[in-house]
């Protein structure tokens, strides 16, 4: 699930970057022609999207475990 979440986050970030900057590729830290601010902002946005998608995937997994077992993952009496 983590791998799939990472793939989704990457696609969401690329779509968001293209919508905002009208560019196909986000800046990379090694892009000589990009400024510090642009690179750091792109990295921060990418990290925020990744964290949001990861949280959604983790939460969905926990809810699925709860439905299947009747216990929230990690709580006493539940399967870990």
N, C-alpha and C positions, 0 to 999 in steps of 0.2 A: 504494500500500500504506500510505503514511503517513496518508492521509486516512481510510482504513478503520480503521486502528489507533486513530486519534483518536476515531472514532465509537464503537468498541468500548470504549475507555477511559472515555469519557463515560458510557456505559450501565452499565459496571461500577461506576463511582463513584456514580452515582445509586442503583443497587441497594444498594450498601454503605451509603450514607448513610441510606437509608430503613430498612434493617435495624437499624442502630445507633441512629438518632435518631427513627425512626418519623415522619419528615417527608418530604414529597414533594420539597421544594426545599432544597438546601444553601444556607448563607448566602453572600451576596455582600458584597464589601468595602463596598458602598454601602448595605447594609441598616442603617438607623438603629437598629433594635431589637435588633440582635445585638451581642454583646460581642467585644472584640479576640481573646480566646482562642479562641472558637468559630470566628471567621473565619479566623484563622491556622491552626488545626488542620485545618479543612476544606480550606484551600488546600494544606497539606502532604500530606494524604492524597490529594487529587486529583493532585498532582504525582508522588507515589510510584506511584500506579496508572498514570498516563500513562507514566512512565519504564519500568515493568515491561512494559506492553503494547508500547511502542515497541521495547524490547530483544527481546521475543519475535518481533515482526514482522521486525526486522532480522536476527535469527538465522535465522529460517525462510527469509528471502530468500537469505541467504548459503549455507545448506545446499542450496537449490534450484539456485543457480548452480554450486555444487560438483558436484552430481549431473549437471547438464547439460553442464558444460565439463571436469570433472575437476580443476579448480583452484579454490582458495579465493579469493574476491574480494580483489584488492589484492596478492596474492602475485606474485612474479616468474613470468612465463610464463603467467599467467592474464589473461583479459580483464577490464578495469576497467569 
